[in-house]
Amino acid sequence: MTFSETKIVIKERNDLSDPLEIKNDVRHGDALTCLLFNLALKKVVRDSNINTRGNIFNKSIQLLIFADDIDIIARTPTALRQTFLSLEK
């Protein structure tokens, strides 16, 4: 029930997107689910050919990945969009 009608917004600089409804969720609390999700996520990031070495001080994007969350930090809106599209692909 805690995931019903869940919505998110995306922040780019000081602009917020319109709310987006989350329609799929991942069951929480099972250690195996988290492990399997992390393995799949690692493959997605590796296959996207995104440079994961270093940090935002010496490159244009940085990914922060923990459990089932990905934060994309980018220096420009273009870099953010390109990184998102690489991950989505």
ZIPEUR-V858325 format. One line per field, one symbol per residue. psi: psi as a letter, one per 40 degrees, with the letter a starting at -180 (. if undefined). burial: + if it has 16 or more other ideal C-beta (glycine too) atoms within 10 Angstrom, else -. Layout:
# ZIPEUR-V858325
psi->???
burial->???
This chain:
# ZIPEUR-V858325
psi->deehfhiiihhhbehiiihhhhdiihhiehddddddddddddddddeefhheiaaedeieihhhhhbfihhhhididddddddddddd.
burial->----------------------------------------+---+--+-+----------+++--------+-+-----+--++-++--
